[in-house]
Amino acid sequence: MCGERYPKDLIVTAEDFSKSGWKQAVASAKREGYAGIWSALSEAAKKAMEEGDKSKGKVLWLLADACSMMLKPESNNEPFKPMMVMPNGRSAIPEDFSEADIKFFAETATDIDNPWLQARLADVVWLCATPRDPDFAKMAIDAYRKIPLDKDTWISDGGECWKRAAGLARMLGNGTRERLKEIGESIMNAFDSAGADDGYLALWLSDLLDDNTQLLIRDQVRPIAEHLEELAHEIEKTGDQYRCRDYFDRAAKWFRNDDDEAKATEMTVAVAECWVREAEARIAAEQNPSHMVAASFYENAIQTYRTIPRAQRALHKVDERMAELRAKLSESGKRALEEMGTITTEGIDISEMVEKARDSVRGKSANDALGAFAGLYQINAKSIRETAIKNLKAHPLTGLFPATVRSRDGRVIAKKPGMSLGDSSSEDDDAAIQAEMIRNYSVLVGIVVQADIVPALEILIQEHRLREADFVGLASQSPIVPKDRARLFGKALFAGYDQDFVSAIHLLAPQIENMVRFHLKDAGVQTTCLDQKGIETENGLSTLMELPEVERIFGPDLAFEIRAIYCNAMGPNLRNETAHGLITYEGCQSIFAVYAWWLGLRLVFIAYWNSLRGGESDKETEVAT
């Protein structure tokens, strides 16, 4: 990387450094912090190389590279990361500097009077030189401590520098004990001086003290809590609920550190009421009032109140207040539905698909027609997941922001977290992928129902007069159906064939749950839970579908479809909708209800058909073999 800008074997010295004009370059920085210094040194380095002064150019490039690195003070062993990572390379890291470069830094660090630059060079020498010289760590600590402790500087890398100074002093132990004490005193002085007009400075400084308890003495805990409370009340008067809430929250944490649970609870109540005031402000706003936003704030207030210990609730009438807020949440939730708009897109021509579906069942015997009808479509869970990941990568903003799903009465019934931007996937990333899979699957279901299932069903009904007894007989011969449930399964399937999807979905949903439970038990899987009183109850479908044995028994495709149709609130959630009486008449006639009925028929028929062929297994109905 360096060879692209200056001769690789060029050795620079302290004399080259003194002639490089680094002071003038640093002084020309347009903004404070390492980013500003790096930019100024880079421009000066380019100019020097253009003028043919290679020694000067290399000196300035080395200083620029050292300042380009991002400081990550939480890591003792790898505190510097590249500023940029690109497909064809990255910016500098400590390992890029040669032994001669490190020696050059060591020779020049002592003569630098700029604390930012001196701290960076001394820190790199301490990190990379062999053997390590603690004097350079101490030099770095002392230089970092010269960086001002004010709001603007803290944002411009100053906060990371003070964190690094504390980390280095803590790591060196007895040799820097006095420095550690002085760091603590400096931070406390800055904390005491920080006012309500200093943004988050007092809060940031309190977090630094909390993360480095060696900087504290016991008598300082209470004053910190009280000062944060005082600032919170001052900020409260300005109407800045966001910042006020954060200060009350930190005050609660510090009172808890002081073992004062009563005062911590008082601060927690203040946090909750900040959420309430913010909700009320959004409802009353002259421009863009929003019950949708207010509902989320009311929910946050309730969740905050729930964190208050039982012993402290009566004093603050927490239960009564939560009841009031639930009523406000319910009202805002209902009003939020009025704020939601409809997004429409251009339609697609499915006429060819419709005719193909009709032809697939037309003119066949009842048995063959049912077989063709059951085989109209089969999803591939792996493909749906790959498509979801591809979509999220192609349109990262789609997954970056969290989303909320509301019921018809305005309740929040599901939340999709935002994806992280890190290299490794997290639990939230997987939840975002699952939500995208459900979204894509819902689109597929809509197309399959309208283009395949409904047109083919019309032909089936026209050409074959199938009765309830036929479907009961089919269910009784299908290995996937528990023997004592054949009549219920048959009634459900006939109801759908008779286009009575209201009856079909109410009969089918509990039988799908029972079918899953039956085959899990048959495989030796525990499907019940034992409570503290020794009472054993059966787990519901959502819990059963999270068991690791599910995909082995039912296959990944069927397992995904059952979760997506019956269990996931990001989808139709038919099991809970029917079990709790939440589904409407229109919901029973929806594309998801039609698809759920067809999927039930598919499972029963394919298992039946495979049994006739001597147990040849469709991979999605492994339980049938």
Steps between C-alpha positions, in 0.01 A plus 500: 500500500772748596706410191234657280582843647875496570797265449459202728864488604523873575616560861404829662665652807436751777671761285255432216222537755623842615508621137163353401282792600271274702412783742368721223307206354337412833421865567313517169255226604146621440351302787609364834590139563687233310284519188589867455872440566505203260337704223746789543808273511379301196462815291845619603649157421348494151634848430850404619507193275377704203787741562746208506593525869467129578646511852265775602214319329567177683525673840163663446345179362618304805351757736178509296471120505554493876224757548260330258444199724179476703560474874310218673602547866302201626764267350843483663656286228341648186410859587540625143275406207516615137303813420376345174463145367445477126458204260855547371673607820480698824658792676792465741522282809799466741629188327562701182784695660846352456756466777675809357171692508444412865855606580432830322187555711698426817771751406257780424215454751689673783547821300134542403304766687162417348324267750289326235798407283734422789244273663441310177869443418590404857204260514601332172859462621380349830276260309744391226859536627685193621568484786226724633611818671258621775640850466317537170173384658549764770579760234178407321299525825642844579435626147144365495437681831586834338203471266218724629202347678221698338195413294636579153838336555339190652302446180811555287692195632571660840278256684677200346837652594407535867363146502829379353698695759301338781537156341878535461543626856290215632695245294842618619398459865722632779727693263216736408290499818551872554410574139181294538407704806564824313290382206212433739537844657503670159186317390321579826591868472367510145186313611434743785538793261278356228165677476166446329627696197789257447292242320582148612844580643412428865330177397799389291740578782286307748505200267879521478520499879256210520706297252823575690412463867870533591459870420242537775493515874190384685401847622465622140214264403222695671611844371510362147144370530377829649670712234345289222159541664552876529593525132200284403262739674667801334473337157139406576411869514624546141259235369782280368335173605754285315804633686307540825405133486859389451619704797226365728591149384869547586408658834295189581801283420730702728249507787481125462881489517461686829254230621214753511219304332234751606678787325576279199129422472417871514732557205347206310154651546639825359630310195156349442330836530741646244366240256144601591567871444664421167195296395264782595716751315485293181122479519464874559761607242382762251706343223486127430319384817533124529312249711719231346813653653315581822394137536863386493586761766213385724622144459852605604356674807315182602808286444703741716245484782515120485867509600413652839527242781175388666610640833518851354183499291239594760682821596492628143159347412668316214221249433237776479721705270564202271123443473457864392779468246360177358175683430693780328702242305184325384345827384813611316535156348150524355560853375834391350316276253339811352846642427610202296483535125480241225788446258404357162714367219429402142326165463643196326337287230424153640265387222742236368555361849124483554443298183788267581354433846156428352643265239695310765179367656258512207364171358657271760359250744422629847807334648736626230345845505547522877859386456565769239325757720717405799812527283429845358784659693774422750708763675872473563593651837869511414430697184271741687773562757765556231270746322432684827871537573566611142225764524630632831852527362381669180281743694666532844270780614212250486649301784682778682191652660277315747133446418181454700195289414162609636179302534166621368426666835835683505693274738869436431516125437847463350825690460775449249840618626737690277800314362849583620769617263765269643675217321359230727128430517312554824172375642335820377641441151340156488169644619518761222573226245206295630273804468614555141439129429143531634445810287623328183304186586181703545543640149549146364190378681294778346615406149455124553148539639380733223686343210495130593280390790176693438489439120578127541245467781230644274564225244509232771162608632351514151618151402484303827228477767711406802324455835607526861528122522758504219725736692451311826597183319807673353605624844448159659740343247764772526788408736557864594156528663466361855242219489262664747499824301410371155140618525598850612766526228252373242235753607755782477614398152144457374401840639773663292402299194145622558649852516402543864839627611360638826429145619809362329754720676337467843503121470839471336717728719469292821536175306825617342626572852390158620660334196833670576481400867403142410801441274742671740380274782522200270867590443563513876506881526383668823201720413386606847622735771487460878421807710611577856186338642574172324227548239591372154351681200534454125708756315331704229582478131740796500706340778491159332622643170810641670617153604817388317342165402229666292702540182631145523149359534307727264776628274617863469240601239191383688644623831545847352148507355334398826692770687428762235127424468407407853758631748672820391340835579684650203272277290131402531560325837193282444545278805483788748242691297258206510588374849435840660199593290681788332446398138221678315265364233712675238812343650349156453451580130851638451761361266683363805196306617452355152868408481494347850210279393678400180821426693302275735354315202845471345646344816218250536486402134875468441543286812208286383643474148846408624354224716332353192838498321656292774633781721691707241549822692450855391774678692255755642285223655763278655259416784279315253750225420 
